């Protein structure tokens, strides 16, 4: 009987990179949201969440990047945690999703 390997994915906010990353040594790298068997609605929510974070990048002086208020940052993190749970529900047992704020 063949064992199917569980694919680990991390949802995280990272400037100039996609929001999903596979840390497994044999698959390591960023994963395109569009390549996953997720609903179009969830894909749109993930893209909007990532876009919100990317919009906080200050290309002229990167150390000044980030949310303008603590409330906005906390809301973004809470949304990321919720998205990770929904991604796990949609992908089911073949994947393990973790949120890394």
Secondary structure, DSSP 8 states (H G I E B T S, - for coil): ------EEEEEE--TTS-SEEE--TTT-EE--GGGS---HHHHHHHHHHHHHHHTT--SSSGGG-S-SSHHHHHHHHHHHHHHHHHHHHHHGGGEEEEEE-
